Amino acid sequence: LCSKSMAYAIVAATVYHEIAQEVADFFLLIGHGGLRVIPALCLNFVSGLSVLLGGIIVLSANLTAESTGVLLAMSAGVYLHIAASECVPRIDPALETWKDALLMIFTFALGAVPIGLVLLNHEHCEG
């Protein structure tokens, strides 16, 4: 089994990432989506529940290591596609100065670095 320190590192990075993600989703729903606060919070909550439901389904499915890898690769591809086709084209016109571009890179790194740091000490757990 994996060590407790590895588990705590994964939990900490996941919580950090999810808090940032949910706050960003909330502001996107309010700013870009034009929703009021309560509907935005409700939609954000329902979205979070769908992730929980998906996690329960995957954990109960007893997937092989190969099928888990394929599922993770497909999920990563979906996120990359959304980032490349939806997010970046909306950010680019908003960049007016080099400071704006630097801020965009910094905030991206702020979200990506914790995940990468956890992966530096990556190990596969024995069951």
Secondary structure as UniProt FT lines:
FT   HELIX           4..31
FT   TURN            32..33
FT   HELIX           37..60
FT   TURN            61..62
FT   HELIX           65..82
FT   HELIX           83..87
FT   HELIX           88..91
FT   HELIX           92..94
FT   HELIX           98..120
//
